[in-house]
């Protein structure tokens, strides 16, 4: 049943919905939906039906297993995703198959960002700047990365990244572990 919780969150994020948006559509409280997405709350089939309707999918969507491995991702099929509270746009570049370990992404950072909240987690991160300037703070050391520059570090170190430019978007290719966007 854990995959159902992951699918709810993934669908919500793909549709650029906040927990509040889903709460408004489904009638469930934000705290309940948050617990559901973290698999900290059981979910009745009637509740799942309401959530499915709010996300515009049939309830059977949550019970379908992935039958086809997807290795190729054409440009027109790439999905943009935002994480609540972050101005960055994430574009998934990688394939979609069980037990994948890497998350290749195109990160689009709009101009005029300020340093965001720093965080850490298990895994590794690699960034390659395609366009613009990116400031990356890793373990209290700040790095200025320009087009062509790279950085690779363990995600267990406290880190944050942002675009300090007032008028230029930054684009960064990243490869992360573990996978953060589930299908």
Protein Blocks (a to p, Z undefined) as FASTA:
>chain_A
ZZmmmmmmmmmmmnopafklmmmmnopafklmmmmmnopaccdfklmmmmmmmnopafkl
mmpccfbdcfbdcfklpccdddehiabdcddfbdcdehiabdcddddddehiacdddddd
edddddddfbdcddddeehiacdddehiacdddfkbccddddfbfkbccdddddddddfb
dZZ
